[in-house]
């Protein structure tokens, strides 16, 4: 049994706190349009920024990299600043949808941990000496398992395909990571750079996975609700430690493992859109995100690592595959849409 959910509509959070004296940086009527992942721009965090600057902040939430791409590539200039992982960022730089950031405006960069001090050593952030993004949070995407149903921690990604878990798997609704997961299971040399034949074989594997999946979720909260309502055995943790915390907070008895094939991992950053109406304001937002209190809120409330305070690293021996730009994102998306539509293995 599996169900397909229509990805939730973007939620617009409009905060209109009245401020008697506005910052000289902007007028009281100005709006900053933020495109964010859930948890990155909570209302209480937004309210402080609004009070300081005298602006209104509009937060639109995205629920997948495919959705993020559609919003920025086809959105007609609706956003000023956006959160994106380093691999996906390359598409935006290539098309000029992301613009350079003036690091002189990001004074809180000095507070970032040593591993985030030299951006030139972080793949995907600097191109031709120009900085396009500021690191904000990161996580690997391991496997969550229900201790009540899975007595032995799953050692392989293959557990998601096991017949005994039919109808008891939660997978993520996105084209990029699912094909990479299938590639890892297939043992391809580079799951981010797969040939056409490898992508077709991966599609066939994902059709088989579809038979095991109760639903393909889009948000961490949605996955938690499905876990609470049904006898879920395994969850592919697209949101990593954020999902682990959410499920534990909900009282779930879960374990979390890195399979022997490894776990995909993302580094999310703040970037500025080419449609930004006020780049200085967008940079002020990014700098604010690096304040210690804001970063610690991300960790304490959502369980995600930040770049200011230390966070437990993966265990020694865990295989972590940091996301890389894909060979053909459009083809992956087209194949994924066919899989979701119910196409049979023979169609690939």
HELIX and SHEET records of a PDB file:
HELIX    1   1 UNK A   43  UNK A   53  1                                  11    
HELIX    2   2 UNK A   65  UNK A   73  1                                   9    
HELIX    3   3 UNK A   86  UNK A   94  1                                   9    
HELIX    4   4 UNK A  103  UNK A  105  5                                   3    
HELIX    5   5 UNK A  107  UNK A  111  5                                   5    
HELIX    6   6 UNK A  114  UNK A  116  5                                   3    
HELIX    7   7 UNK A  119  UNK A  121  5                                   3    
HELIX    8   8 UNK A  157  UNK A  161  5                                   5    
HELIX    9   9 UNK A  163  UNK A  165  5                                   3    
HELIX   10  10 UNK A  175  UNK A  186  1                                  12    
HELIX   11  11 UNK A  196  UNK A  212  1                                  17    
HELIX   12  12 UNK A  220  UNK A  229  1                                  10    
HELIX   13  13 UNK A  241  UNK A  249  1                                   9    
HELIX   14  14 UNK A  279  UNK A  289  1                                  11    
HELIX   15  15 UNK A  292  UNK A  302  1                                  11    
HELIX   16  16 UNK A  329  UNK A  340  1                                  12    
HELIX   17  17 UNK A  345  UNK A  347  5                                   3    
SHEET    1   A 6 UNK A  12  UNK A  15  0                                        
SHEET    2   A 6 UNK A  56  UNK A  62 -1                                        
SHEET    3   A 6 UNK A  31  UNK A  37  1                                        
SHEET    4   A 6 UNK A  81  UNK A  85  1                                        
SHEET    5   A 6 UNK A 263  UNK A 273 -1                                        
SHEET    6   A 6 UNK A  98  UNK A  99 -1                                        
SHEET    1   B 6 UNK A  12  UNK A  15  0                                        
SHEET    2   B 6 UNK A  56  UNK A  62 -1                                        
SHEET    3   B 6 UNK A  31  UNK A  37  1                                        
SHEET    4   B 6 UNK A  81  UNK A  85  1                                        
SHEET    5   B 6 UNK A 263  UNK A 273 -1                                        
SHEET    6   B 6 UNK A 134  UNK A 141 -1                                        
SHEET    1   C 6 UNK A  12  UNK A  15  0                                        
SHEET    2   C 6 UNK A  56  UNK A  62 -1                                        
SHEET    3   C 6 UNK A  31  UNK A  37  1                                        
SHEET    4   C 6 UNK A  81  UNK A  85  1                                        
SHEET    5   C 6 UNK A 263  UNK A 273 -1                                        
SHEET    6   C 6 UNK A 320  UNK A 322  1                                        
SHEET    1   D 2 UNK A 126  UNK A 127  0                                        
SHEET    2   D 2 UNK A 130  UNK A 131 -1                                        
SHEET    1   E 5 UNK A 213  UNK A 217  0                                        
SHEET    2   E 5 UNK A 169  UNK A 172  1                                        
SHEET    3   E 5 UNK A 234  UNK A 236  1                                        
SHEET    4   E 5 UNK A 143  UNK A 146 -1                                        
SHEET    5   E 5 UNK A 254  UNK A 257 -1                                        
END                                                                             
